[in-house]
Amino acid sequence: MIDKELIDILVCPACKSDVELKDNKIVCKKCGKRYPVRDGIPVMLIDEAE
C-alpha cells in the first residue's frame, strides 16, 4: 500500500497536476493519465502511463 503522504507530494510528470490513488493506479486529476504501481512503488514515467 502506498502512504497517503507520498500521494500528497506526487504530481503528474506530464502536466504537473495533482494525482490520486484509484484501483492500485496513480491517476492524474487533470489529464487522466494512469501510472502503474509495482511492488508498492509508483512508476511515474510518461512512457508507462495508460
TACORBEL-V858425 format. One line per field, one symbol per residue. ss: DSSP state (H for helix, E for strand, C for the rest). phi: phi as a letter, one per 20 degrees, with the letter a starting at -180 (. if undefined). psi: psi as a letter, one per 40 degrees, with the letter a starting at -180 (. if undefined). A space follows every 50 residues. Layout:
ss: ???
phi: ???
psi: ???
This chain:
ss: CCCHHHHHHCECCCCCCEEEEECCEEEECCCCCEEEEECCEECCCHHHCC
phi: .efgffgfefcfffcmefcbeblmcedffeenfddfddlndfdedgfefd
psi: ihhdddddeiihedefiiiihhffihhhddeeihhihhfehhgfhddei.
